[in-house]
Amino acid sequence: MSQLGKTVEPITPKRKPFQMNVFALLFGVVVAAMILTYILPAGEYNRVEVDGRTVVDANSFKWTDSSPVNPFDMMKALHTGMVEAGGIIFFVLIIGGFFGVLSATGTVDVLISTMARKLAKREKLLIPIMMLFFAAGGSLMGMAEEGLAYIPLLIPLALALGFDTITGMAIVLLGAAAGFTTAVMNPFTVGIAQGIAELPLFSGIGLRLILFVVVYLVSVLFVYRYAMKVKRNPELGFYGNYNRDHADKLLQSKVNLTTKHKLILGAFLTTLF
């Protein structure tokens, strides 16, 4: 296209990235399940009561006449399901809301910054203590992808102490994964699953505590051995775009836990017990 002797390139509008609304996704799954009732053959198991809860008799399967779900019944099922699972839904909303309060007030950020500064000259304690924090978050309140936000804080700290970027990421990711996997009191996995299975809420916690300790110790040992190898021989480390010679801004931060932060943390710990 030419304008006054100059060539003007046509402006191509940028295409917005595709985004899927989570509620639309869930509704699509429900619609797909309704359609499958017209396609798949029907069958059922008998339910028996054992120790006060209803379980499936694995040897009682039998084919039955199909009874497809129509769109009206599908819409009613949404409300019925929310009523029957009201206790679980309310519990998850409360825990998720509390984690939102921790994030919105900056309590988690300040806590991590404070811990990092206090451990800056104690590199041998940094890995087990910081990993214990993230493991506890994963095990008690389902911290998983939320931990990604703290990787940029831990990487500079790890570099300042003579480690590498892998060490900083591993402290967050392996710590949170160790806690989320063992799930001592994870409301999003154990809480929901036990509610569906009609088990006492958080029953079997003793076994999960043992698993938590074992997995946590193995994870700490793995990261610690790697970090010490890098500290002895920096050539073995991976540093990416980070400069190991730059000081860590996190260590220079003067933000401390205030009374408000301590009260919020206390309230959160109180809800767990």
PEZI-V712173 format. One record per residue. N is the residue number from 0. RES is the residue in one small letter. SS is DSSP state (~ for helix, > for strand, _ for the rest). Layout:
BEGIN
N;RES;SS / N;RES;SS
END
This chain:
BEGIN
0;m;_ / 1;s;> / 2;q;> / 3;l;_ / 4;g;_ / 5;k;> / 6;t;> / 7;v;_ / 8;e;_ / 9;p;_ / 10;i;_ / 11;t;_ / 12;p;_ / 13;k;_ / 14;r;_ / 15;k;_ / 16;p;_ / 17;f;_ / 18;q;_ / 19;m;_ / 20;n;_ / 21;v;~ / 22;f;~ / 23;a;~ / 24;l;~ / 25;l;~ / 26;f;~ / 27;g;~ / 28;v;~ / 29;v;~ / 30;v;~ / 31;a;~ / 32;a;~ / 33;m;~ / 34;i;~ / 35;l;~ / 36;t;_ / 37;y;_ / 38;i;_ / 39;l;_ / 40;p;_ / 41;a;> / 42;g;> / 43;e;> / 44;y;_ / 45;n;_ / 46;r;> / 47;v;> / 48;e;> / 49;v;> / 50;d;_ / 51;g;_ / 52;r;> / 53;t;> / 54;v;> / 55;v;> / 56;d;_ / 57;a;_ / 58;n;_ / 59;s;_ / 60;f;_ / 61;k;> / 62;w;> / 63;t;> / 64;d;_ / 65;s;_ / 66;s;_ / 67;p;_ / 68;v;_ / 69;n;_ / 70;p;~ / 71;f;~ / 72;d;~ / 73;m;~ / 74;m;~ / 75;k;~ / 76;a;~ / 77;l;~ / 78;h;~ / 79;t;~ / 80;g;~ / 81;m;~ / 82;v;~ / 83;e;~ / 84;a;_ / 85;g;~ / 86;g;~ / 87;i;~ / 88;i;~ / 89;f;~ / 90;f;~ / 91;v;~ / 92;l;~ / 93;i;~ / 94;i;~ / 95;g;~ / 96;g;~ / 97;f;~ / 98;f;~ / 99;g;~ / 100;v;~ / 101;l;~ / 102;s;~ / 103;a;~ / 104;t;_ / 105;g;_ / 106;t;~ / 107;v;~ / 108;d;~ / 109;v;~ / 110;l;~ / 111;i;~ / 112;s;~ / 113;t;~ / 114;m;~ / 115;a;~ / 116;r;~ / 117;k;~ / 118;l;_ / 119;a;_ / 120;k;_ / 121;r;_ / 122;e;~ / 123;k;~ / 124;l;~ / 125;l;~ / 126;i;~ / 127;p;~ / 128;i;~ / 129;m;~ / 130;m;~ / 131;l;~ / 132;f;~ / 133;f;~ / 134;a;~ / 135;a;~ / 136;g;~ / 137;g;~ / 138;s;~ / 139;l;~ / 140;m;~ / 141;g;_ / 142;m;_ / 143;a;_ / 144;e;~ / 145;e;~ / 146;g;~ / 147;l;~ / 148;a;~ / 149;y;~ / 150;i;~ / 151;p;~ / 152;l;~ / 153;l;~ / 154;i;~ / 155;p;~ / 156;l;~ / 157;a;~ / 158;l;~ / 159;a;~ / 160;l;_ / 161;g;_ / 162;f;_ / 163;d;_ / 164;t;~ / 165;i;~ / 166;t;~ / 167;g;~ / 168;m;~ / 169;a;~ / 170;i;~ / 171;v;~ / 172;l;~ / 173;l;~ / 174;g;~ / 175;a;~ / 176;a;~ / 177;a;~ / 178;g;~ / 179;f;~ / 180;t;~ / 181;t;~ / 182;a;_ / 183;v;_ / 184;m;_ / 185;n;_ / 186;p;~ / 187;f;~ / 188;t;~ / 189;v;~ / 190;g;~ / 191;i;~ / 192;a;~ / 193;q;~ / 194;g;~ / 195;i;~ / 196;a;_ / 197;e;_ / 198;l;_ / 199;p;_ / 200;l;_ / 201;f;_ / 202;s;_ / 203;g;_ / 204;i;~ / 205;g;~ / 206;l;~ / 207;r;~ / 208;l;~ / 209;i;~ / 210;l;~ / 211;f;~ / 212;v;~ / 213;v;~ / 214;v;~ / 215;y;~ / 216;l;~ / 217;v;~ / 218;s;~ / 219;v;~ / 220;l;~ / 221;f;~ / 222;v;~ / 223;y;~ / 224;r;~ / 225;y;~ / 226;a;~ / 227;m;~ / 228;k;~ / 229;v;~ / 230;k;~ / 231;r;~ / 232;n;_ / 233;p;~ / 234;e;~ / 235;l;~ / 236;g;_ / 237;f;_ / 238;y;_ / 239;g;_ / 240;n;_ / 241;y;_ / 242;n;_ / 243;r;_ / 244;d;_ / 245;h;_ / 246;a;_ / 247;d;_ / 248;k;~ / 249;l;~ / 250;l;~ / 251;q;~ / 252;s;_ / 253;k;_ / 254;v;_ / 255;n;_ / 256;l;_ / 257;t;_ / 258;t;~ / 259;k;~ / 260;h;~ / 261;k;~ / 262;l;~ / 263;i;~ / 264;l;~ / 265;g;~ / 266;a;~ / 267;f;~ / 268;l;~ / 269;t;~ / 270;t;~ / 271;l;~ / 272;f;_
END
